[in-house]
Structures are given as structure tokens and as C-alpha cells.
Amino acid sequence: MRGAGRIMRRSVEPAKYQVLPESHTWPILRNSSRVQKGDSMSKEMLLVGSKAKAALKEHDVNVGGDALDGLNEILHHAIEQAAKRASQNGRKTVRSHDFIC
């Protein structure tokens, strides 16, 4: 009996995401073929790989080998921008509204 020992995952309602136009690219990923100082290979991985892959798999897509590196790069960029915004507003505390897309 194949699959008899499998554990069934709970069904989780997907989060609401903003739909971006096809032409949209993340600024950090433009010209990504060039190796730059501070690229994703030198930055610490902030994601839990298995959780990110599972979230993508819930949308019935495959996960490429470079997908998590790209997502990690976006996360680093978002953190950097949020920290700058908080500083520009005279705060040392980053708040949820500092993360803008």
C-alpha cells in the first residue's frame, strides 16, 4: 500500500499577495548576471529553506536551485531599505510600515 504511512498536511489558507505586472522586476535583481560586491553568495541566509520551499510548493510550482538565493537577496534589500527609512524618520526602531514594496 503505497502512501499508507504518509502524514497529511493541514490545508492552510494562502496569504493575500499584491499582483505585480509582468514587466515588474525587483531592483536588486536587475543586472544580476554581473557579480557585485555584496552579492547573495556573501550574505547570510535569513530564510528557512524548507519553509520557503514548502510555501512555494503549495502553489504547485517547482523550486529552482537559485530561487532561495534570489528570495534571500530581496529580503536583505527590504531590510536595508526599512532600516534607512526608520533612520530618515529619526527612529532606531524599524516598524511594519517601513517595509514598502
C-alpha positions in Angstrom: 0.0 0.0 0.0 1.8 3.0 -1.3 1.3 6.2 0.7 -0.2 4.5 3.7 2.4 5.9 6.0 2.3 9.4 4.7 1.4 12.3 7.0 -1.3 14.5 5.6 -0.5 18.2 5.8 -3.1 20.7 7.1 -4.7 22.9 4.5 -3.5 26.5 5.1 -5.3 29.4 3.5 -2.8 31.3 1.2 -1.9 34.8 2.2 -3.1 37.7 0.0 -0.4 38.9 -2.3 -0.2 42.0 -4.4 -0.2 41.1 -8.1 2.6 42.8 -9.9 2.7 43.5 -13.7 4.7 41.1 -15.9 7.2 43.9 -16.6 8.0 44.4 -12.9 11.4 43.3 -11.7 12.9 43.8 -8.3 15.6 46.5 -8.4 18.1 44.3 -6.6 17.8 41.5 -9.3 18.4 43.8 -12.3 21.7 43.0 -14.0 22.0 40.0 -11.7 24.4 38.3 -14.2 27.1 40.6 -13.0 29.0 39.7 -9.9 28.9 42.6 -7.5 30.4 43.1 -4.1 27.9 42.1 -1.5 26.1 39.6 -3.7 23.8 36.9 -2.3 26.7 34.4 -2.0 28.4 36.6 0.6 25.2 37.4 2.5 23.9 35.4 5.4 20.9 33.2 4.6 17.9 34.7 6.5 15.3 32.2 5.3 14.4 28.8 6.5 14.9 26.9 3.2 12.5 24.1 3.9 9.7 26.6 4.9 10.2 28.8 1.9 10.2 25.7 -0.4 7.1 24.4 1.2 5.3 27.7 0.7 6.2 27.7 -3.0 5.2 24.1 -3.4 1.7 25.0 -2.0 1.3 26.9 -5.2 2.1 23.8 -7.3 5.4 25.1 -8.6 8.9 23.7 -8.7 11.7 25.5 -6.8 14.9 26.2 -8.8 18.3 25.9 -7.3 18.8 29.7 -7.3 15.3 30.6 -6.1 16.1 30.8 -2.4 19.2 32.9 -3.1 17.1 35.4 -5.1 14.5 35.5 -2.3 17.2 36.0 0.3 18.6 38.9 -1.8 15.2 40.5 -1.9 14.8 40.1 1.9 18.2 41.7 2.5 17.3 44.6 0.3 13.9 45.0 2.1 15.7 45.1 5.5 18.2 47.6 4.3 15.5 49.9 2.9 13.4 49.6 6.1 16.4 50.5 8.2 17.1 53.5 6.1 13.5 54.7 6.2 13.4 54.4 10.0 16.7 56.3 10.3 15.4 59.0 8.0 12.4 59.4 10.2 14.6 59.8 13.3 13.8 56.4 14.7 16.0 53.5 15.7 13.1 51.1 15.7 12.0 49.5 12.4 8.2 49.2 12.2 6.0 47.3 9.8 5.2 50.4 7.7 8.9 50.8 7.0 8.7 47.7 4.7 7.4 49.0 1.5 7.3 47.3 -1.9 
